[in-house]
Amino acid sequence: MGAMKNVPTDLIINVAFAAGLLFNGCFSTISSKTAYQSFAVGIDNERHAFSKPWFQTLLMFLGMLVLLVMFVFEKVREYYGFLHAEDFKQKNAAFWKYMVKSSIILMAPGLFDLTATGISSMGLANPEVSSSVYQMLSGAVMVFSGLLSIIFLKTKLASFQWIGIVCCCIGLALVGLASFLPKLLFGDGIGDAKSLFIGMFDILLAQFLWSCQFVVEEFLLQTLDASAAQVVGMEGLYGTIIMSVLVLPALNILPGADAGKQENTLDTFVMLWNQPLIWIPNLMFLLVIIGYNWCGQSVTKRLSCVHRTILEACRSLFVWVVSVAIFYFCKIFGLASFGEGLTLFSIIQLAGFIVLTIGSLVHNEVIKIPGLHYGEGSSAGDKEPLVEEDETALE
């Protein structure tokens, strides 16, 4: 107990938020994939997989809405702070001008986020795409963001950033190769490979759209002092409204393979009624999304992008390790098949993961290559470190 008293409170809080980000980020992917791998009897009285990517997209936006509640409480306190001030009229006008302006500006990133999340969920729902491959392919967002920032924001990338992007491309190629080879050699040949290609294409397209969202946010938010809670919360609000009013109704009209629709919402709730256990991964997904956004906002405030980069790299590894552990746990105890197993091609996937991680660390200046020029500003220079040095420790 005496040793714990010497641990700085900020250190404990930082570690807690970092661990929360890692845990929630990992299990958002795991819980989502587990839901897609679940089976139940649907509206057509046939047992089939719970392949409902747009339903989970709605759950994600509902989770993001929680941060909007936090933002509203913050603004209410601010409003009551100047309610009886002498210059109330001026502050009131500025307050509502900001609220209207920010709400309009944040609509565009929200639309990108909605589209990217839906398409990404379709990729993860693909039975040929594993959780680890999905998570590793998310590294493509660094490549797309870098290229788009050059084109639209006129950003000049340093040589080490280009090296990071090239490493990322090589890593993505290795992850893709590790996924395709077993399908072509031991699977249903072209059929399995085609399905895998569609799933991976959806995931990469989603990363491109998220990169567009980041570039749009960077451009629009230059004139708007918006907090992370407001940005995420407003995107959650727009996403929830559009999903409920436009997207899900449209998917229930368009013909498709999901009980005759593109995504049959009635079939979704019939499956949940017939197999209540499917609620578990879906509710877990909703809860970890709330936790992920809250911890992510806190990590962004308290730590540096270096720490965020390391945590995201660890997230990919944790998703893979947990998915493998779930698979063999289910296999040993004769349960339904969840997670993913290891094969000889996992060695290639591991090599791809290592190259991806190195590329990300190089790009974000965590690993510095001798002989290359680095600017004066460090990625970790302007925020609090994850592990602080206790100045009294040596006394």
C-alpha atoms as a printed R data frame, in Angstrom:
    type eleno elety resid chain resno       x       y       z
1   ATOM     1    CA   MET     A     1   0.000   0.000   0.000
2   ATOM     2    CA   GLY     A     2   2.892   2.352   0.794
3   ATOM     3    CA   ALA     A     3   4.312   1.882  -2.706
4   ATOM     4    CA   MET     A     4   0.924   2.734  -4.265
5   ATOM     5    CA   LYS     A     5   0.881   6.081  -2.414
6   ATOM     6    CA   ASN     A     6   4.036   7.113  -4.293
7   ATOM     7    CA   VAL     A     7   2.458   6.436  -7.699
8   ATOM     8    CA   PRO     A     8   1.319   9.722  -9.306
9   ATOM     9    CA   THR     A     9  -2.456   9.953  -9.703
10  ATOM    10    CA   ASP     A    10  -2.060  11.163 -13.289
11  ATOM    11    CA   LEU     A    11  -0.066   8.048 -14.115
12  ATOM    12    CA   ILE     A    12  -2.818   5.774 -12.809
13  ATOM    13    CA   ILE     A    13  -5.465   7.699 -14.761
14  ATOM    14    CA   ASN     A    14  -3.387   7.645 -17.957
15  ATOM    15    CA   VAL     A    15  -2.761   3.909 -17.715
16  ATOM    16    CA   ALA     A    16  -6.461   3.292 -16.991
17  ATOM    17    CA   PHE     A    17  -7.582   5.245 -20.061
18  ATOM    18    CA   ALA     A    18  -4.927   3.596 -22.247
19  ATOM    19    CA   ALA     A    19  -5.982   0.135 -21.047
20  ATOM    20    CA   GLY     A    20  -9.634   1.082 -21.594
21  ATOM    21    CA   LEU     A    21  -8.916   2.201 -25.149
22  ATOM    22    CA   LEU     A    22  -7.071  -1.041 -25.874
23  ATOM    23    CA   PHE     A    23  -9.732  -3.263 -24.294
24  ATOM    24    CA   ASN     A    24 -12.724  -1.530 -25.870
25  ATOM    25    CA   GLY     A    25 -11.037  -1.190 -29.246
26  ATOM    26    CA   CYS     A    26 -10.191  -4.884 -29.275
27  ATOM    27    CA   PHE     A    27 -13.613  -6.108 -28.205
28  ATOM    28    CA   SER     A    28 -15.518  -3.791 -30.538
29  ATOM    29    CA   THR     A    29 -14.122  -5.863 -33.415
30  ATOM    30    CA   ILE     A    30 -14.416  -9.197 -31.571
31  ATOM    31    CA   SER     A    31 -18.016  -8.653 -30.442
32  ATOM    32    CA   SER     A    32 -19.080  -7.443 -33.878
33  ATOM    33    CA   LYS     A    33 -17.562 -10.480 -35.637
34  ATOM    34    CA   THR     A    34 -19.026 -12.825 -33.007
35  ATOM    35    CA   ALA     A    35 -22.497 -11.456 -33.746
36  ATOM    36    CA   TYR     A    36 -21.975 -12.043 -37.481
37  ATOM    37    CA   GLN     A    37 -20.862 -15.624 -36.787
38  ATOM    38    CA   SER     A    38 -24.021 -16.350 -34.750
39  ATOM    39    CA   PHE     A    39 -26.960 -18.276 -36.207
40  ATOM    40    CA   ALA     A    40 -30.709 -18.202 -35.530
41  ATOM    41    CA   VAL     A    41 -34.044 -18.920 -37.184
42  ATOM    42    CA   GLY     A    42 -35.313 -15.902 -39.089
43  ATOM    43    CA   ILE     A    43 -38.583 -14.666 -40.469
44  ATOM    44    CA   ASP     A    44 -38.534 -17.303 -43.230
45  ATOM    45    CA   ASN     A    45 -38.261 -20.110 -40.603
46  ATOM    46    CA   GLU     A    46 -34.761 -20.927 -41.819
47  ATOM    47    CA   ARG     A    47 -31.613 -20.879 -39.713
48  ATOM    48    CA   HIS     A    48 -28.995 -18.479 -41.065
49  ATOM    49    CA   ALA     A    49 -26.155 -16.219 -39.966
50  ATOM    50    CA   PHE     A    50 -26.838 -12.900 -38.239
51  ATOM    51    CA   SER     A    51 -25.360 -10.912 -41.118
52  ATOM    52    CA   LYS     A    52 -26.772  -7.497 -40.218
53  ATOM    53    CA   PRO     A    53 -24.010  -4.916 -40.871
54  ATOM    54    CA   TRP     A    54 -26.316  -1.903 -41.074
55  ATOM    55    CA   PHE     A    55 -28.047  -2.812 -37.799
56  ATOM    56    CA   GLN     A    56 -24.637  -2.776 -36.129
57  ATOM    57    CA   THR     A    57 -23.872   0.520 -37.843
58  ATOM    58    CA   LEU     A    58 -26.931   1.959 -36.097
59  ATOM    59    CA   LEU     A    59 -25.698   0.540 -32.776
60  ATOM    60    CA   MET     A    60 -22.343   2.239 -33.314
61  ATOM    61    CA   PHE     A    61 -23.933   5.642 -33.868
62  ATOM    62    CA   LEU     A    62 -26.105   5.158 -30.787
63  ATOM    63    CA   GLY     A    63 -22.889   4.564 -28.844
64  ATOM    64    CA   MET     A    64 -21.381   7.746 -30.265
65  ATOM    65    CA   LEU     A    65 -24.485   9.689 -29.155
66  ATOM    66    CA   VAL     A    66 -23.414   9.294 -25.523
67  ATOM    67    CA   LEU     A    67 -20.573  11.764 -26.103
68  ATOM    68    CA   LEU     A    68 -23.128  14.274 -27.401
69  ATOM    69    CA   VAL     A    69 -24.877  14.063 -24.029
70  ATOM    70    CA   MET     A    70 -21.533  14.883 -22.358
71  ATOM    71    CA   PHE     A    71 -21.066  17.830 -24.741
72  ATOM    72    CA   VAL     A    72 -24.591  19.142 -24.071
73  ATOM    73    CA   PHE     A    73 -24.011  19.081 -20.289
74  ATOM    74    CA   GLU     A    74 -20.759  20.967 -20.856
75  ATOM    75    CA   LYS     A    75 -22.518  23.623 -22.954
76  ATOM    76    CA   VAL     A    76 -25.410  23.956 -20.488
77  ATOM    77    CA   ARG     A    77 -22.914  24.721 -17.742
78  ATOM    78    CA   GLU     A    78 -21.226  27.252 -20.017
79  ATOM    79    CA   TYR     A    79 -24.569  28.882 -20.843
80  ATOM    80    CA   TYR     A    80 -25.605  29.211 -17.211
81  ATOM    81    CA   GLY     A    81 -22.183  30.654 -16.481
82  ATOM    82    CA   PHE     A    82 -22.944  33.839 -18.444
83  ATOM    83    CA   LEU     A    83 -26.746  33.828 -17.986
84  ATOM    84    CA   HIS     A    84 -26.653  36.818 -15.634
85  ATOM    85    CA   ALA     A    85 -23.624  38.548 -17.121
86  ATOM    86    CA   GLU     A    86 -23.845  42.187 -18.186
87  ATOM    87    CA   ASP     A    87 -22.911  41.330 -21.780
88  ATOM    88    CA   PHE     A    88 -25.423  38.457 -21.914
89  ATOM    89    CA   LYS     A    89 -26.889  39.503 -25.282
90  ATOM    90    CA   GLN     A    90 -23.510  39.427 -27.021
91  ATOM    91    CA   LYS     A    91 -22.464  36.116 -25.426
92  ATOM    92    CA   ASN     A    92 -25.864  34.575 -26.107
93  ATOM    93    CA   ALA     A    93 -25.718  35.541 -29.794
94  ATOM    94    CA   ALA     A    94 -22.155  34.207 -30.114
95  ATOM    95    CA   PHE     A    95 -23.145  30.991 -28.323
96  ATOM    96    CA   TRP     A    96 -26.028  30.166 -30.655
97  ATOM    97    CA   LYS     A    97 -24.085  31.277 -33.729
98  ATOM    98    CA   TYR     A    98 -21.372  28.781 -32.801
99  ATOM    99    CA   MET     A    99 -23.885  25.998 -32.128
100 ATOM   100    CA   VAL     A   100 -25.615  26.452 -35.521
101 ATOM   101    CA   LYS     A   101 -22.336  26.841 -37.423
102 ATOM   102    CA   SER     A   102 -20.712  23.799 -35.837
103 ATOM   103    CA   SER     A   103 -23.804  21.651 -36.380
104 ATOM   104    CA   ILE     A   104 -23.806  22.451 -40.101
105 ATOM   105    CA   ILE     A   105 -20.037  22.008 -40.525
106 ATOM   106    CA   LEU     A   106 -20.004  18.622 -38.795
107 ATOM   107    CA   MET     A   107 -22.704  17.230 -41.090
108 ATOM   108    CA   ALA     A   108 -20.242  16.476 -43.913
109 ATOM   109    CA   PRO     A   109 -17.838  14.357 -41.800
110 ATOM   110    CA   GLY     A   110 -20.877  12.600 -40.351
111 ATOM   111    CA   LEU     A   111 -22.014  11.491 -43.805
112 ATOM   112    CA   PHE     A   112 -18.552  10.126 -44.595
113 ATOM   113    CA   ASP     A   113 -18.512   8.301 -41.262
114 ATOM   114    CA   LEU     A   114 -21.935   6.740 -41.867
115 ATOM   115    CA   THR     A   115 -21.018   5.470 -45.324
116 ATOM   116    CA   ALA     A   116 -17.598   4.191 -44.253
117 ATOM   117    CA   THR     A   117 -18.968   2.427 -41.163
118 ATOM   118    CA   GLY     A   118 -21.717   0.675 -43.124
119 ATOM   119    CA   ILE     A   119 -19.351  -0.528 -45.846
120 ATOM   120    CA   SER     A   120 -16.746  -1.570 -43.268
121 ATOM   121    CA   SER     A   121 -19.388  -3.561 -41.389
122 ATOM   122    CA   MET     A   122 -20.319  -5.323 -44.623
123 ATOM   123    CA   GLY     A   123 -16.674  -6.327 -45.022
124 ATOM   124    CA   LEU     A   124 -16.447  -7.665 -41.463
125 ATOM   125    CA   ALA     A   125 -19.773  -9.503 -41.885
126 ATOM   126    CA   ASN     A   126 -18.266 -11.395 -44.837
127 ATOM   127    CA   PRO     A   127 -17.688 -14.963 -43.581
128 ATOM   128    CA   GLU     A   128 -14.359 -15.182 -45.438
129 ATOM   129    CA   VAL     A   129 -12.873 -12.180 -43.591
130 ATOM   130    CA   SER     A   130 -11.422 -12.817 -40.134
131 ATOM   131    CA   SER     A   131 -11.348 -10.284 -37.292
132 ATOM   132    CA   SER     A   132  -7.557  -9.993 -37.404
133 ATOM   133    CA   VAL     A   133  -7.461  -9.378 -41.161
134 ATOM   134    CA   TYR     A   134 -10.164  -6.734 -40.781
135 ATOM   135    CA   GLN     A   135  -8.198  -5.010 -38.035
136 ATOM   136    CA   MET     A   136  -4.903  -5.138 -39.921
137 ATOM   137    CA   LEU     A   137  -6.437  -3.788 -43.121
138 ATOM   138    CA   SER     A   138  -7.518  -0.736 -41.146
139 ATOM   139    CA   GLY     A   139  -3.861   0.306 -41.382
140 ATOM   140    CA   ALA     A   140  -4.621   1.392 -44.945
141 ATOM   141    CA   VAL     A   141  -6.191   4.563 -43.543
142 ATOM   142    CA   MET     A   142  -2.646   5.921 -43.025
143 ATOM   143    CA   VAL     A   143  -1.848   5.430 -46.714
144 ATOM   144    CA   PHE     A   144  -5.057   7.029 -47.965
145 ATOM   145    CA   SER     A   145  -4.900   9.914 -45.462
146 ATOM   146    CA   GLY     A   146  -1.338  10.734 -46.486
147 ATOM   147    CA   LEU     A   147  -2.122  10.742 -50.202
148 ATOM   148    CA   LEU     A   148  -5.350  12.738 -49.800
149 ATOM   149    CA   SER     A   149  -3.650  15.328 -47.596
150 ATOM   150    CA   ILE     A   150  -1.069  15.860 -50.360
151 ATOM   151    CA   ILE     A   151  -3.768  16.371 -52.993
152 ATOM   152    CA   PHE     A   152  -6.302  18.473 -51.079
153 ATOM   153    CA   LEU     A   153  -4.440  20.021 -48.142
154 ATOM   154    CA   LYS     A   154  -1.168  20.561 -50.055
155 ATOM   155    CA   THR     A   155   0.732  18.771 -47.292
156 ATOM   156    CA   LYS     A   156   4.367  17.872 -47.908
157 ATOM   157    CA   LEU     A   157   5.259  14.487 -46.477
158 ATOM   158    CA   ALA     A   158   8.719  13.941 -45.033
159 ATOM   159    CA   SER     A   159  10.905  11.087 -46.243
160 ATOM   160    CA   PHE     A   160  10.260   9.026 -43.106
161 ATOM   161    CA   GLN     A   161   6.510   9.353 -43.681
162 ATOM   162    CA   TRP     A   162   6.904   8.010 -47.210
163 ATOM   163    CA   ILE     A   163   8.928   5.089 -45.836
164 ATOM   164    CA   GLY     A   164   6.125   4.408 -43.361
165 ATOM   165    CA   ILE     A   165   3.530   4.438 -46.134
166 ATOM   166    CA   VAL     A   166   5.590   2.061 -48.304
167 ATOM   167    CA   CYS     A   167   5.989  -0.328 -45.347
168 ATOM   168    CA   CYS     A   168   2.265  -0.146 -44.767
169 ATOM   169    CA   CYS     A   169   1.560  -1.081 -48.401
170 ATOM   170    CA   ILE     A   170   3.943  -4.051 -48.190
171 ATOM   171    CA   GLY     A   171   2.333  -5.179 -44.939
172 ATOM   172    CA   LEU     A   172  -1.167  -4.921 -46.441
173 ATOM   173    CA   ALA     A   173  -0.014  -6.986 -49.432
174 ATOM   174    CA   LEU     A   174   1.336  -9.716 -47.122
175 ATOM   175    CA   VAL     A   175  -1.888  -9.797 -45.069
176 ATOM   176    CA   GLY     A   176  -3.892 -10.079 -48.286
177 ATOM   177    CA   LEU     A   177  -1.613 -12.828 -49.618
178 ATOM   178    CA   ALA     A   178  -1.970 -14.803 -46.370
179 ATOM   179    CA   SER     A   179  -5.743 -14.619 -46.751
180 ATOM   180    CA   PHE     A   180  -5.959 -15.504 -50.444
181 ATOM   181    CA   LEU     A   181  -3.509 -18.413 -50.619
182 ATOM   182    CA   PRO     A   182  -5.492 -20.908 -48.488
183 ATOM   183    CA   LYS     A   183  -8.689 -20.043 -50.400
184 ATOM   184    CA   LEU     A   184  -7.043 -20.686 -53.745
185 ATOM   185    CA   LEU     A   185  -5.116 -23.808 -52.685
186 ATOM   186    CA   PHE     A   186  -7.481 -25.550 -50.263
187 ATOM   187    CA   GLY     A   187 -10.828 -23.767 -50.457
188 ATOM   188    CA   ASP     A   188 -13.471 -23.539 -53.121
189 ATOM   189    CA   GLY     A   189 -10.937 -21.950 -55.461
190 ATOM   190    CA   ILE     A   190 -12.218 -18.903 -57.321
191 ATOM   191    CA   GLY     A   191 -15.541 -18.866 -55.431
192 ATOM   192    CA   ASP     A   192 -13.995 -18.429 -51.977
193 ATOM   193    CA   ALA     A   193 -11.332 -16.077 -53.304
194 ATOM   194    CA   LYS     A   194 -13.966 -13.891 -54.984
195 ATOM   195    CA   SER     A   195 -15.985 -13.642 -51.775
196 ATOM   196    CA   LEU     A   196 -12.822 -12.777 -49.822
197 ATOM   197    CA   PHE     A   197 -11.871 -10.150 -52.416
198 ATOM   198    CA   ILE     A   198 -15.285  -8.476 -52.079
199 ATOM   199    CA   GLY     A   199 -14.970  -8.413 -48.273
200 ATOM   200    CA   MET     A   200 -11.452  -6.991 -48.323
201 ATOM   201    CA   PHE     A   201 -12.412  -4.467 -51.005
202 ATOM   202    CA   ASP     A   202 -15.276  -3.258 -48.772
203 ATOM   203    CA   ILE     A   203 -12.868  -2.809 -45.857
204 ATOM   204    CA   LEU     A   204 -10.288  -0.918 -47.941
205 ATOM   205    CA   LEU     A   205 -13.010   1.263 -49.484
206 ATOM   206    CA   ALA     A   206 -14.185   2.092 -45.965
207 ATOM   207    CA   GLN     A   207 -10.628   3.091 -44.993
208 ATOM   208    CA   PHE     A   208 -10.532   5.413 -48.023
209 ATOM   209    CA   LEU     A   209 -13.835   7.012 -46.983
210 ATOM   210    CA   TRP     A   210 -12.608   7.420 -43.398
211 ATOM   211    CA   SER     A   211  -9.479   9.077 -44.779
212 ATOM   212    CA   CYS     A   212 -11.737  11.461 -46.702
213 ATOM   213    CA   GLN     A   213 -13.576  12.137 -43.445
214 ATOM   214    CA   PHE     A   214 -10.305  12.957 -41.637
215 ATOM   215    CA   VAL     A   215  -9.186  15.310 -44.420
216 ATOM   216    CA   VAL     A   216 -12.598  17.028 -44.475
217 ATOM   217    CA   GLU     A   217 -12.535  17.356 -40.687
218 ATOM   218    CA   GLU     A   218  -9.027  18.835 -40.752
219 ATOM   219    CA   PHE     A   219 -10.066  21.335 -43.431
220 ATOM   220    CA   LEU     A   220 -13.395  22.340 -41.861
221 ATOM   221    CA   LEU     A   221 -12.280  22.372 -38.236
222 ATOM   222    CA   GLN     A   222  -9.511  24.879 -38.934
223 ATOM   223    CA   THR     A   223 -12.129  27.607 -38.375
224 ATOM   224    CA   LEU     A   224 -14.039  25.761 -35.645
225 ATOM   225    CA   ASP     A   225 -12.846  25.136 -32.099
226 ATOM   226    CA   ALA     A   226 -14.766  21.899 -31.584
227 ATOM   227    CA   SER     A   227 -14.057  19.353 -28.859
228 ATOM   228    CA   ALA     A   228 -13.716  15.644 -29.576
229 ATOM   229    CA   ALA     A   229 -16.971  15.031 -27.675
230 ATOM   230    CA   GLN     A   230 -18.819  17.433 -29.949
231 ATOM   231    CA   VAL     A   231 -17.357  16.020 -33.169
232 ATOM   232    CA   VAL     A   232 -18.042  12.380 -32.271
233 ATOM   233    CA   GLY     A   233 -21.400  13.173 -30.678
234 ATOM   234    CA   MET     A   234 -22.724  15.211 -33.618
235 ATOM   235    CA   GLU     A   235 -21.597  12.520 -36.058
236 ATOM   236    CA   GLY     A   236 -23.459  10.027 -33.857
237 ATOM   237    CA   LEU     A   237 -26.582  12.198 -33.955
238 ATOM   238    CA   TYR     A   238 -26.539  12.602 -37.742
239 ATOM   239    CA   GLY     A   239 -25.733   8.925 -38.212
240 ATOM   240    CA   THR     A   240 -28.584   7.787 -35.953
241 ATOM   241    CA   ILE     A   241 -31.120  10.045 -37.682
242 ATOM   242    CA   ILE     A   242 -30.068   9.137 -41.224
243 ATOM   243    CA   MET     A   243 -29.869   5.418 -40.417
244 ATOM   244    CA   SER     A   244 -33.334   5.424 -38.822
245 ATOM   245    CA   VAL     A   245 -35.112   7.653 -41.350
246 ATOM   246    CA   LEU     A   246 -33.378   6.855 -44.645
247 ATOM   247    CA   VAL     A   247 -30.902   3.970 -44.753
248 ATOM   248    CA   LEU     A   248 -32.714   1.159 -42.912
249 ATOM   249    CA   PRO     A   249 -36.102   1.931 -44.543
250 ATOM   250    CA   ALA     A   250 -34.428   1.960 -47.971
251 ATOM   251    CA   LEU     A   251 -32.682  -1.358 -47.283
252 ATOM   252    CA   ASN     A   252 -36.067  -2.832 -46.331
253 ATOM   253    CA   ILE     A   253 -37.521  -1.774 -49.692
254 ATOM   254    CA   LEU     A   254 -34.692  -2.810 -52.014
255 ATOM   255    CA   PRO     A   255 -34.694  -6.513 -52.987
256 ATOM   256    CA   GLY     A   256 -31.851  -8.666 -51.760
257 ATOM   257    CA   ALA     A   257 -30.712 -11.931 -50.199
258 ATOM   258    CA   ASP     A   258 -31.664 -11.123 -46.587
259 ATOM   259    CA   ALA     A   259 -35.192 -12.600 -46.404
260 ATOM   260    CA   GLY     A   260 -35.983 -10.897 -49.701
261 ATOM   261    CA   LYS     A   261 -34.509  -7.510 -48.729
262 ATOM   262    CA   GLN     A   262 -31.084  -5.901 -48.753
263 ATOM   263    CA   GLU     A   263 -31.287  -5.976 -44.955
264 ATOM   264    CA   ASN     A   264 -34.558  -7.091 -43.406
265 ATOM   265    CA   THR     A   265 -35.007  -5.281 -40.063
266 ATOM   266    CA   LEU     A   266 -38.005  -7.427 -39.110
267 ATOM   267    CA   ASP     A   267 -35.856 -10.510 -39.697
268 ATOM   268    CA   THR     A   268 -33.207  -8.950 -37.420
269 ATOM   269    CA   PHE     A   269 -35.594  -8.759 -34.464
270 ATOM   270    CA   VAL     A   270 -37.132 -12.162 -35.202
271 ATOM   271    CA   MET     A   271 -33.639 -13.682 -35.006
272 ATOM   272    CA   LEU     A   272 -32.940 -11.815 -31.762
273 ATOM   273    CA   TRP     A   273 -36.260 -13.112 -30.371
274 ATOM   274    CA   ASN     A   274 -35.604 -16.695 -31.433
275 ATOM   275    CA   GLN     A   275 -32.026 -16.680 -30.152
276 ATOM   276    CA   PRO     A   276 -31.687 -14.153 -27.282
277 ATOM   277    CA   LEU     A   277 -27.990 -15.032 -26.892
278 ATOM   278    CA   ILE     A   278 -27.295 -12.947 -30.017
279 ATOM   279    CA   TRP     A   279 -28.166  -9.913 -27.904
280 ATOM   280    CA   ILE     A   280 -24.973 -10.500 -25.902
281 ATOM   281    CA   PRO     A   281 -22.380  -9.626 -28.608
282 ATOM   282    CA   ASN     A   282 -24.613  -6.843 -29.947
283 ATOM   283    CA   LEU     A   283 -25.084  -5.191 -26.555
284 ATOM   284    CA   MET     A   284 -21.410  -5.723 -25.814
285 ATOM   285    CA   PHE     A   285 -20.588  -3.985 -29.108
286 ATOM   286    CA   LEU     A   286 -22.757  -1.013 -28.082
287 ATOM   287    CA   LEU     A   287 -21.130  -0.770 -24.642
288 ATOM   288    CA   VAL     A   288 -17.542  -1.061 -25.885
289 ATOM   289    CA   ILE     A   289 -18.224   1.591 -28.552
290 ATOM   290    CA   ILE     A   290 -19.272   3.943 -25.743
291 ATOM   291    CA   GLY     A   291 -16.149   3.009 -23.781
292 ATOM   292    CA   TYR     A   292 -13.894   3.264 -26.831
293 ATOM   293    CA   ASN     A   293 -15.082   6.778 -27.715
294 ATOM   294    CA   TRP     A   294 -14.831   7.975 -24.116
295 ATOM   295    CA   CYS     A   295 -11.351   6.507 -23.569
296 ATOM   296    CA   GLY     A   296 -10.249   7.642 -27.035
297 ATOM   297    CA   GLN     A   297 -11.278  11.210 -26.264
298 ATOM   298    CA   SER     A   298  -9.440  11.081 -22.926
299 ATOM   299    CA   VAL     A   299  -6.285   9.545 -24.436
300 ATOM   300    CA   THR     A   300  -6.256  12.217 -27.156
301 ATOM   301    CA   LYS     A   301  -6.445  14.929 -24.488
302 ATOM   302    CA   ARG     A   302  -4.011  13.480 -21.964
303 ATOM   303    CA   LEU     A   303  -1.443  11.627 -24.076
304 ATOM   304    CA   SER     A   304   0.253  11.993 -27.458
305 ATOM   305    CA   CYS     A   305  -0.383  10.563 -30.903
306 ATOM   306    CA   VAL     A   306   2.691   8.383 -30.302
307 ATOM   307    CA   HIS     A   307   0.908   6.571 -27.511
308 ATOM   308    CA   ARG     A   308  -2.262   6.361 -29.607
309 ATOM   309    CA   THR     A   309  -0.220   4.798 -32.448
310 ATOM   310    CA   ILE     A   310   1.317   2.198 -30.133
311 ATOM   311    CA   LEU     A   311  -2.079   1.369 -28.631
312 ATOM   312    CA   GLU     A   312  -3.650   0.918 -32.083
313 ATOM   313    CA   ALA     A   313  -0.810  -1.419 -33.082
314 ATOM   314    CA   CYS     A   314  -1.370  -3.406 -29.889
315 ATOM   315    CA   ARG     A   315  -5.078  -3.460 -30.676
316 ATOM   316    CA   SER     A   316  -4.473  -5.358 -33.917
317 ATOM   317    CA   LEU     A   317  -2.329  -7.888 -32.087
318 ATOM   318    CA   PHE     A   318  -4.864  -8.282 -29.255
319 ATOM   319    CA   VAL     A   319  -7.722  -8.804 -31.725
320 ATOM   320    CA   TRP     A   320  -5.737 -11.606 -33.354
321 ATOM   321    CA   VAL     A   321  -4.696 -13.246 -30.064
322 ATOM   322    CA   VAL     A   322  -8.212 -13.090 -28.585
323 ATOM   323    CA   SER     A   323  -9.803 -14.384 -31.818
324 ATOM   324    CA   VAL     A   324  -7.425 -17.374 -31.837
325 ATOM   325    CA   ALA     A   325  -8.035 -18.022 -28.126
326 ATOM   326    CA   ILE     A   326 -11.823 -17.960 -28.643
327 ATOM   327    CA   PHE     A   327 -11.539 -20.364 -31.587
328 ATOM   328    CA   TYR     A   328  -9.559 -23.003 -29.688
329 ATOM   329    CA   PHE     A   329 -11.640 -22.558 -26.530
330 ATOM   330    CA   CYS     A   330 -14.788 -23.290 -28.542
331 ATOM   331    CA   LYS     A   331 -13.077 -26.212 -30.280
332 ATOM   332    CA   ILE     A   332 -11.910 -27.823 -27.017
333 ATOM   333    CA   PHE     A   333 -15.313 -27.577 -25.360
334 ATOM   334    CA   GLY     A   334 -17.302 -28.486 -28.492
335 ATOM   335    CA   LEU     A   335 -19.077 -25.121 -28.760
336 ATOM   336    CA   ALA     A   336 -20.201 -23.286 -31.884
337 ATOM   337    CA   SER     A   337 -17.374 -22.094 -34.111
338 ATOM   338    CA   PHE     A   338 -16.289 -18.554 -33.274
339 ATOM   339    CA   GLY     A   339 -12.985 -16.731 -33.695
340 ATOM   340    CA   GLU     A   340 -10.261 -17.893 -36.084
341 ATOM   341    CA   GLY     A   341  -7.714 -20.691 -36.112
342 ATOM   342    CA   LEU     A   342  -4.024 -20.699 -36.994
343 ATOM   343    CA   THR     A   343  -2.627 -22.165 -40.227
344 ATOM   344    CA   LEU     A   344   0.743 -22.293 -41.948
345 ATOM   345    CA   PHE     A   345  -0.246 -19.089 -43.744
346 ATOM   346    CA   SER     A   346  -0.528 -17.311 -40.384
347 ATOM   347    CA   ILE     A   347   3.255 -16.890 -40.602
348 ATOM   348    CA   ILE     A   348   2.782 -14.677 -43.671
349 ATOM   349    CA   GLN     A   349   0.030 -12.764 -41.871
350 ATOM   350    CA   LEU     A   350   2.351 -12.277 -38.878
351 ATOM   351    CA   ALA     A   351   5.045 -10.925 -41.203
352 ATOM   352    CA   GLY     A   352   2.480  -8.544 -42.684
353 ATOM   353    CA   PHE     A   353   1.420  -7.404 -39.214
354 ATOM   354    CA   ILE     A   354   5.046  -6.732 -38.225
355 ATOM   355    CA   VAL     A   355   5.733  -4.708 -41.391
356 ATOM   356    CA   LEU     A   356   2.451  -2.797 -40.915
357 ATOM   357    CA   THR     A   357   3.351  -1.986 -37.329
358 ATOM   358    CA   ILE     A   358   6.864  -0.859 -38.257
359 ATOM   359    CA   GLY     A   359   5.414   1.353 -40.994
360 ATOM   360    CA   SER     A   360   2.983   2.964 -38.566
361 ATOM   361    CA   LEU     A   361   5.668   3.530 -35.934
362 ATOM   362    CA   VAL     A   362   8.058   5.028 -38.501
363 ATOM   363    CA   HIS     A   363   5.343   7.258 -39.957
364 ATOM   364    CA   ASN     A   364   4.471   8.610 -36.505
365 ATOM   365    CA   GLU     A   365   8.112   9.111 -35.427
366 ATOM   366    CA   VAL     A   366   8.033   6.445 -32.738
367 ATOM   367    CA   ILE     A   367  10.891   4.730 -34.577
368 ATOM   368    CA   LYS     A   368  13.387   7.240 -35.984
369 ATOM   369    CA   ILE     A   369  15.649   6.199 -38.853
370 ATOM   370    CA   PRO     A   370  19.235   7.498 -38.548
371 ATOM   371    CA   GLY     A   371  20.263   9.906 -41.296
372 ATOM   372    CA   LEU     A   372  16.738  11.199 -42.025
373 ATOM   373    CA   HIS     A   373  15.636  14.731 -41.214
374 ATOM   374    CA   TYR     A   374  13.023  15.171 -38.494
375 ATOM   375    CA   GLY     A   375  11.403  18.473 -37.604
376 ATOM   376    CA   GLU     A   376  11.830  20.181 -34.268
377 ATOM   377    CA   GLY     A   377   8.305  19.258 -33.137
378 ATOM   378    CA   SER     A   378   8.038  15.768 -31.790
379 ATOM   379    CA   SER     A   379   4.910  13.658 -31.961
380 ATOM   380    CA   ALA     A   380   5.039  13.275 -28.218
381 ATOM   381    CA   GLY     A   381   6.416  16.655 -27.387
382 ATOM   382    CA   ASP     A   382   3.244  18.579 -26.626
383 ATOM   383    CA   LYS     A   383   1.330  16.129 -24.454
384 ATOM   384    CA   GLU     A   384   1.711  14.296 -21.223
385 ATOM   385    CA   PRO     A   385   3.658  11.023 -21.376
386 ATOM   386    CA   LEU     A   386   1.979   7.758 -20.542
387 ATOM   387    CA   VAL     A   387   4.571   6.972 -17.882
388 ATOM   388    CA   GLU     A   388   5.780  10.083 -16.088
389 ATOM   389    CA   GLU     A   389   9.173  10.319 -14.454
390 ATOM   390    CA   ASP     A   390   8.769  10.766 -10.695
391 ATOM   391    CA   GLU     A   391  11.237  13.533  -9.836
392 ATOM   392    CA   THR     A   392  11.259  12.476  -6.196
393 ATOM   393    CA   ALA     A   393  12.090   8.835  -6.944
394 ATOM   394    CA   LEU     A   394  15.867   9.359  -6.880
395 ATOM   395    CA   GLU     A   395  15.906  11.386  -3.648
